[in-house]
Amino acid sequence: MANEGRTWKVEKLVTDTVHEFLCVYGHFYQPPREDPFTGLIPNEFGAAPFENFNEKITEECYRPNAEAGNLALMSFDLGPTLAAWLEQRHPDVYQAFIAADREHRARYGIGNALAQAYNHAILPLATTRDKRAQIRWGLDDFAHRFGHRADGMWLAETAVDQETLSILAEEGVRYTVLAPWQAAEPVTPGEPYLVALPGGRSITVVFYNGVLSAAVSFEDEVTSNADVFAATHLHQQVNEARAERGEDQLVVIATDGELYGHHKPLRTFFLKHLLHRSAPAHGFEVTTLARYLQTHAPQRTVTLRTPSAWSCAHGVARWDTGCDCTEGDSSWKHALRAAFNHLAVRLDEVYADATATTLRDPWAAREAWLAVRSGWVSSRAFWTRYGIHGHRPLRKTRAEAIRQLLEAQYYAQAMFTSCGFFFEDLDRIEPRNDIAFARRAISLVWQAEHIDLQTEFLADLARARSCRSGRTGADIYRDLSAVPEGALAPLAAPTSTSETAA
């Protein structure tokens, strides 16, 4: 869907007396924690007394913020993998997110929720085809859950390049949020800017306030009292010269949504008091990005630093070659990324070859597969549209093989979940989960086509080593939970002591 014709409807402000606005943005997201073979989340001992961190964070953050009425006054995104889990395990909390957006639409004619690129992958590191799949999956997931197309999209780690923005605009996304240091020139945080794109398109970007967002995230004393925060920290960000000219100003505080109650206990109450009382009492109108953009069209253009992200000073090296944004030796990141990239190429080759005589357009079918596996579209409707003959293969075994290959493509996307590269060490739960998704894709290809991708992948993984434990990616792979007999090609013995499990 192109964005021609979807321009902002800019209306005159109801009052000329309010010129200072506050928008709190919450990025609500959890990576998929389920074992890809069983669909169950293993017990995570660090989450005790809860079974896993999803349960822990729900009770510390998601439920309290829902009950406090904070969601309706914020801009937020609800990551698809978290949304799916909440829908199954805590439907009341899930419905609170949906209801907040519905309430905002009823009141202001536009929702306050944004979509999120589906698997929280670092899009500048993805292929063009995978960028498009991640964006379309995120938009489709949002539309199914919230009942309307998303106007904005949150990019994982705000990681951006020009191609990502171009695809967003082509798909009808009108705005995204970035860090101020992602601009290649001085900008005014909170002011909307246009980024010019090929083909005469453009997209709006809003830069959050880096000073306040960092203070809220990392300085406990800053969020100890909402009244003091509004009276001092908020007002310190007001440009007096612009205020004297009567120019409206927006302060955007953007953080992980989990900050309010999980990362920082009791901050749910700080947020509630700030949004409901303190900010309005000190002259700030609480708003959302979508609502503000209805009345404040971009007046200037900006050039971006690309690729760039909000939590890496080295472009996107934190999730690729490694950099000193994390402590210690991060060379394992390059080796792990190379292993995943190599596997992705092989998975794509097998998929394209095996489906060439069955699917009209294998890659369009892959983009449509999310709706089938999520239960939004029937298998029959999928085959009617994407099967070469307008129906599924007559042989059930072949139809099952195509299903397995499509599922392998789904897990090939999941293995690039950014959390696997974010932290300082390979021998952690996050890289292990990404490796587990890769193993699931390998298993599905083995069952569908009897092609062994495991041997090469293990050789590649052996090059990634934890500087803390000395274990390699291959060691971690071999230590993953057991799978049903025949689900994988026979596993060869380790070729060196570096692959021996600790």
Secondary structure as GFF3:
##gff-version 3
##sequence-region A 1 502
A	DSSP	beta_strand	20	28	.	.	.	ID=ss1
A	DSSP	three_ten_helix	45	47	.	.	.	ID=ss2
A	DSSP	alpha_helix	53	57	.	.	.	ID=ss3
A	DSSP	pi_helix	58	62	.	.	.	ID=ss4
A	DSSP	alpha_helix	63	67	.	.	.	ID=ss5
A	DSSP	three_ten_helix	71	73	.	.	.	ID=ss6
A	DSSP	beta_strand	75	78	.	.	.	ID=ss7
A	DSSP	alpha_helix	80	89	.	.	.	ID=ss8
A	DSSP	alpha_helix	91	108	.	.	.	ID=ss9
A	DSSP	beta_strand	113	116	.	.	.	ID=ss10
A	DSSP	three_ten_helix	123	125	.	.	.	ID=ss11
A	DSSP	alpha_helix	128	146	.	.	.	ID=ss12
A	DSSP	beta_strand	153	154	.	.	.	ID=ss13
A	DSSP	three_ten_helix	156	158	.	.	.	ID=ss14
A	DSSP	alpha_helix	162	170	.	.	.	ID=ss15
A	DSSP	beta_strand	175	178	.	.	.	ID=ss16
A	DSSP	three_ten_helix	180	182	.	.	.	ID=ss17
A	DSSP	beta_strand	192	196	.	.	.	ID=ss18
A	DSSP	three_ten_helix	198	200	.	.	.	ID=ss19
A	DSSP	beta_strand	202	207	.	.	.	ID=ss20
A	DSSP	alpha_helix	210	218	.	.	.	ID=ss21
A	DSSP	three_ten_helix	220	223	.	.	.	ID=ss22
A	DSSP	alpha_helix	226	228	.	.	.	ID=ss23
A	DSSP	pi_helix	229	234	.	.	.	ID=ss24
A	DSSP	alpha_helix	235	236	.	.	.	ID=ss25
A	DSSP	alpha_helix	240	244	.	.	.	ID=ss26
A	DSSP	beta_strand	249	256	.	.	.	ID=ss27
A	DSSP	three_ten_helix	257	259	.	.	.	ID=ss28
A	DSSP	alpha_helix	267	273	.	.	.	ID=ss29
A	DSSP	pi_helix	274	278	.	.	.	ID=ss30
A	DSSP	alpha_helix	279	281	.	.	.	ID=ss31
A	DSSP	beta_strand	285	286	.	.	.	ID=ss32
A	DSSP	alpha_helix	289	295	.	.	.	ID=ss33
A	DSSP	beta_strand	300	301	.	.	.	ID=ss34
A	DSSP	three_ten_helix	317	319	.	.	.	ID=ss35
A	DSSP	alpha_helix	331	355	.	.	.	ID=ss36
A	DSSP	alpha_helix	362	373	.	.	.	ID=ss37
A	DSSP	alpha_helix	379	386	.	.	.	ID=ss38
A	DSSP	alpha_helix	396	414	.	.	.	ID=ss39
A	DSSP	alpha_helix	419	422	.	.	.	ID=ss40
A	DSSP	alpha_helix	429	449	.	.	.	ID=ss41
A	DSSP	alpha_helix	454	461	.	.	.	ID=ss42
A	DSSP	alpha_helix	473	478	.	.	.	ID=ss43
A	DSSP	three_ten_helix	497	499	.	.	.	ID=ss44
###
